[in-house]
Amino acid sequence: MTKEKCKPLTNYTYPNLVWRNDRIPIAQKFDDPYYSLDNGLEEVCHVFLNGNKLPQRLKDKFVIAELGFGTGLNFLSTLWQWRLKKKKGKFFYTSFEAFPMRPEDMVKAQNEFAELSNIQREFSSVWSKLLEKGELHGKDYNLQLILGDARHTIKNVKIKADCWFLDGFSPSKNPELWEKELLENVYRCTAENGTLSTYSAAGIVRKNLNSVGFEVQRIKGFGRKRHMTTAIKKS
């Protein structure tokens, strides 16, 4: 959880989207889909939930941080797993996003996943509140959304995340979210023995993660991606 609040911006810019088969949002700026063309929910489970071993690790006051809120799919999937496992207490989730989606586009994207339908309906009317207030609180979660360029906003945040979801667009199209200086702050904001995962196995990503102090591993990727990356901050 943050020790000092970062106020959300009020002059954020919505991304321009195109929809593949009227189902999958693609950001025109980065020419990249927000989630896998094969199955976005299965990708989230493989890359972020299982990549960080969350089914075994989730517990009261567990802290998750994320680069790239996007459609909100990672957050909803985490909450879905939390409730499936009947965890007690609540988890804390902080996400950084430069170009938040319109609430109606988030809902449209989330409608793709029937497994999340109950949770999706719970949140469909409050995404605009998240953009206005920068936070949402429930009986089993605290969600904070920090809007703006993460390279700058992360400097004002003091958290110790138990795990990170690095979910920016492809490093070749969105290099800003994979720069060494930003990853140094990710390392600073990671608890001892904290982990991270990302769908990317790009050499520059693994190199930068390693250079800031993480122990990096390349493992099997999801679907058509041969590999992905996980890392840990050893004490």
C-alpha positions in Angstrom: 0.0 0.0 0.0 1.3 3.5 -0.7 2.4 5.7 2.2 1.7 8.9 0.3 -1.0 9.4 -2.3 -0.4 10.2 -5.9 -3.3 12.2 -7.2 -4.7 11.0 -10.5 -4.4 13.4 -13.4 -7.5 15.1 -14.7 -6.2 15.8 -18.2 -5.6 12.2 -19.2 -5.8 11.2 -22.9 -8.0 8.2 -23.9 -6.3 5.8 -26.4 -7.6 5.5 -29.9 -8.8 1.9 -30.4 -9.6 -0.4 -33.2 -11.4 -3.6 -32.5 -10.4 -6.9 -34.1 -13.6 -8.9 -34.9 -15.3 -6.3 -32.6 -13.9 -8.3 -29.7 -10.2 -7.5 -29.1 -9.1 -3.9 -28.5 -5.9 -2.8 -30.2 -4.1 0.5 -29.3 -3.5 2.4 -32.6 -0.6 4.4 -31.0 1.3 1.2 -30.3 -0.3 -1.1 -32.9 -0.6 -3.8 -30.3 -3.5 -5.7 -28.8 -4.3 -5.3 -25.1 -4.4 -9.1 -24.6 -3.7 -12.3 -26.4 -5.6 -12.9 -29.7 -5.9 -16.6 -28.5 -7.4 -16.2 -25.0 -6.7 -13.1 -22.9 -7.9 -14.7 -19.6 -5.8 -17.8 -20.1 -2.8 -15.6 -20.9 -3.3 -13.6 -17.7 -3.5 -16.8 -15.6 -0.4 -18.2 -17.2 1.8 -15.1 -17.3 0.8 -13.1 -14.3 -1.0 -15.3 -11.8 0.9 -18.5 -12.3 4.1 -16.7 -13.3 4.1 -15.2 -9.8 2.7 -18.3 -8.1 -0.2 -16.3 -6.8 -2.6 -19.2 -6.2 -0.2 -20.4 -3.5 1.0 -16.9 -2.3 -2.1 -14.8 -2.0 -2.9 -13.8 1.5 -4.2 -10.9 3.6 -2.3 -7.6 2.9 -0.6 -9.1 -0.2 0.6 -6.2 -2.3 0.5 -6.3 -6.1 1.8 -3.6 -8.5 1.4 -3.3 -12.2 2.7 -1.3 -15.2 -0.2 -1.0 -17.6 -3.7 -1.2 -16.3 -5.3 -1.4 -19.7 -8.6 -3.1 -19.8 -8.5 -4.0 -16.0 -8.3 -7.7 -16.9 -5.3 -8.4 -14.7 -7.0 -6.9 -11.7 -10.3 -8.6 -12.3 -8.6 -11.9 -12.8 -6.7 -11.5 -9.5 -9.9 -10.8 -7.7 -11.6 -13.7 -9.4 -8.8 -16.1 -8.1 -8.9 -14.5 -4.7 -12.6 -15.3 -4.3 -12.3 -18.8 -5.9 -9.6 -19.6 -3.3 -11.9 -18.1 -0.6 -9.0 -16.0 0.8 -9.6 -14.0 3.9 -8.8 -10.3 4.3 -7.9 -8.1 1.4 -5.1 -7.5 -1.1 -3.7 -4.2 -2.3 -3.3 -3.4 -6.0 -1.5 -0.4 -7.4 -1.4 0.1 -11.2 0.3 2.7 -13.3 -1.3 3.8 -16.6 -0.6 6.7 -19.0 -3.5 6.2 -21.3 -6.6 4.9 -19.5 -9.4 3.4 -21.5 -12.8 4.8 -21.6 -15.0 3.0 -19.1 -17.4 1.8 -21.8 -14.4 0.3 -23.7 -13.2 -1.4 -20.6 -16.6 -3.0 -20.1 -16.8 -4.1 -23.8 -13.3 -5.7 -23.5 -14.2 -7.5 -20.3 -17.4 -8.9 -21.7 -15.3 -11.2 -23.7 -14.7 -13.4 -20.6 -17.7 -15.3 -19.3 -15.8 -16.6 -16.3 -15.5 -13.0 -15.0 -19.1 -12.0 -15.7 -20.2 -11.6 -12.0 -17.1 -9.6 -11.1 -17.3 -7.6 -14.3 -20.9 -6.6 -13.5 -19.8 -5.5 -10.1 -17.3 -3.1 -11.5 -19.0 -1.9 -14.8 -20.6 1.2 -13.1 -17.5 2.3 -11.1 -14.7 2.5 -13.6 -15.5 6.2 -14.1 -15.2 6.7 -10.4 -11.7 5.0 -10.5 -10.6 7.5 -13.2 -12.0 10.4 -11.1 -10.8 9.4 -7.7 -7.8 7.2 -8.5 -8.9 4.5 -6.1 -11.6 1.9 -5.3 -12.1 0.0 -2.1 -14.0 -3.2 -1.4 -14.3 -5.8 1.3 -11.5 -7.8 -0.2 -9.4 -5.3 -2.2 -7.9 -1.9 -2.3 -7.3 -0.7 -5.9 -5.2 2.4 -6.7 -4.8 3.7 -10.3 -1.9 6.2 -10.8 -2.3 8.0 -14.1 0.5 9.6 -16.0 3.9 8.6 -17.3 5.1 5.8 -14.9 8.7 6.9 -15.4 7.8 10.0 -13.4 4.9 9.0 -11.2 6.6 6.0 -9.7 9.2 8.2 -8.1 6.6 9.5 -5.7 5.3 6.1 -4.7 6.5 4.2 -1.6 5.3 0.6 -1.7 6.9 -2.8 -1.2 5.1 -5.0 -3.7 5.1 -8.7 -3.2 4.8 -9.1 -6.9 4.7 -7.1 -10.1 2.8 -7.5 -13.4 4.8 -5.9 -16.1 2.2 -5.5 -18.8 3.2 -2.6 -21.0 2.9 -2.9 -24.8 5.7 -4.7 -26.7 9.2 -3.3 -25.8 9.8 -2.6 -29.5 6.7 -0.4 -29.7 6.5 0.9 -26.1 10.2 1.1 -25.0 9.4 3.7 -22.3 7.9 1.1 -19.9 11.0 -1.2 -20.1 13.8 1.4 -19.6 16.4 0.7 -16.9 15.6 3.8 -14.9 12.0 2.8 -14.5 12.9 -0.8 -13.6 15.3 0.6 -11.0 12.2 2.1 -9.3 10.3 -1.1 -9.8 13.2 -2.9 -7.9 13.0 -0.2 -5.2 9.3 -0.7 -4.8 9.6 -4.5 -4.5 9.7 -6.4 -1.2 12.5 -8.8 -0.4 11.8 -12.1 -2.2 9.2 -10.2 -4.2 8.6 -11.4 -7.8 7.6 -10.1 -11.2 6.5 -11.6 -14.4 5.9 -10.4 -18.0 4.9 -11.9 -21.3 8.0 -10.4 -22.9 11.2 -12.4 -23.2 13.0 -9.7 -25.2 16.8 -9.6 -24.5 16.7 -5.9 -23.5 14.0 -6.6 -20.9 15.9 -9.4 -19.3 19.2 -7.4 -19.5 17.7 -4.4 -17.8 15.9 -6.4 -15.1 19.2 -8.2 -14.3 21.2 -5.0 -14.3 19.0 -3.4 -11.6 19.3 -6.4 -9.3 16.6 -9.0 -10.1 17.5 -12.6 -10.6 15.9 -13.3 -14.0 14.6 -16.5 -15.5 13.2 -17.3 -19.0 10.3 -19.8 -18.9 7.7 -21.2 -21.3 5.4 -18.5 -22.7 1.7 -18.6 -23.5 0.2 -19.7 -26.7 2.3 -18.7 -29.7 4.9 -17.0 -27.5 7.7 -19.5 -26.9 9.1 -17.8 -23.8 8.3 -15.3 -21.1 10.2 -13.8 -18.2 10.0 -14.1 -14.4 12.3 -12.5 -11.8 12.8 -12.4 -8.1 14.4 -9.8 -5.7 16.6 -11.9 -3.5 17.2 -10.7 0.1 
